[in-house]
Amino acid sequence: MLTLISATPSPYARKNRIAMTEKDIQFELKSEIPRHSDTETPKYNPLEKLPILIFDDGRPPIYESRYIQEYIVCKYKGRGPDLMPDGEDDQLKVRQIQVLADGACDAMGLVFFETARGNLKSPEWEARQLRKEYGVLKACDDSVRSSGGKFLVMNEFSVEDIAVGAMLGMMNMVQTKFGIIQWSENYPELKRYWEMLEARESFQQTEPYMFDLTEKVA
Ligand SMILES: N[C@@H](CCC(=O)N[C@@H](CS)C(=O)NCC(=O)O)C(=O)O
């Protein structure tokens, strides 16, 4: 049995959970708070980040959500949806979109911890990160409009749809809980695409929610 170390609000772990659910791969979900001192992440990943996929046969664990997606796509090919188109150029498009979606999640993390600095918060730094959020939203909206179909590349549900869906789910959570970013009103097409993704069973089962961070981290 595989084990995935995850966190309830994590868009990164959510991507892996969605891919494994879509492919009907059984795994144990271990949710934790990676920024608390009792986190198990350093035991498996020197970068101290989750998601981490742990094997029960002694193989070393793997980490980095995009790498775990690649592992799932390669090792479970032929099981459930491929989650990756066949053509090289299409695969490159998929990976390019993943870079943007994951980068927006990284920038949101930086905004979150900048906010936690209270009086030491740098408005310039926060504005720089928020600019990235809005830039990625615009780029994703452009991709939705030019895809001409339901999904972004070759009209096949693939890992870049999962990445953009998880990113938008994270932004929605942040908008609802902290009022940090407004996006859904400005991008009706992107919102429609996101709602279509969220209607999938794999998305519904993994809806993100915030945990209580009780230790000071920044
Ligand atoms: N690039 C990494 C980002 C993972 C990441 O930032 N995970 C957060 C949880 S959402 C984490 O574990 N943070 C702990 C830390 O940065 O120390 C990935 O895609 O897996």
The ligand as an ORCA input file, in Angstrom:
! r2SCAN-3c Opt
* xyz 0 1
  N       7.321     22.485     -5.073
  C       6.756     21.692     -4.019
  C       6.011     22.598     -3.050
  C       5.473     21.832     -1.857
  C       5.130     22.740     -0.681
  O       5.472     23.934     -0.634
  N       4.468     22.120      0.278
  C       4.148     22.844      1.500
  C       2.764     22.403      1.988
  S       1.504     22.995      0.932
  C       5.150     22.459      2.556
  O       5.316     21.290      2.831
  N       5.835     23.444      3.151
  C       6.773     23.248      4.209
  C       7.962     24.160      4.056
  O       8.049     24.889      3.057
  O       8.802     24.135      4.926
  C       5.826     20.637     -4.599
  O       5.253     20.875     -5.666
  O       5.702     19.557     -4.016
*
